[in-house]
Amino acid sequence: MKIKLAEVIGEQLASIDDGKKLFDLLMPVMKEKQNAVLDLSGVKTLLTPFLHGGIGPLFDFYDKGMIMARLSIANASAEQLKKINEYIDNTDRRDTQSTHREIMEDLFDEDDLNDLGM
């Protein structure tokens, strides 16, 4: 599925709400194990809040590898592509750190229970 962002959402991709519109378009495609092409032709502004609302929630359901395999970017400037890639990398890194932290907390919690004779 090709999504022409300038036509569907607008030339200014700036808000979380606009990002949620993208997420609502992407999620059914991802569920069907199909590929999506985000066409940025005509997009003048691309801000992180838009990415946070549109791509960020995908990480609640899919890992970085799956997102990268199913999501393609077309007609993006070098700056736009860099922003998207950095956002995906940073979100993946943050999720990985959170997962490691949760695992360590679980291990320490279990260890504390054993120390108390439970």
Beta strands, then each sheet from edge to edge (+ up, - down):
strand 1: 2-4
strand 2: 12-13
strand 3: 36-39
strand 4: 45-46
strand 5: 71-74
sheet 1: 1+ 3+ 5+
sheet 2: 2+ 4+
end
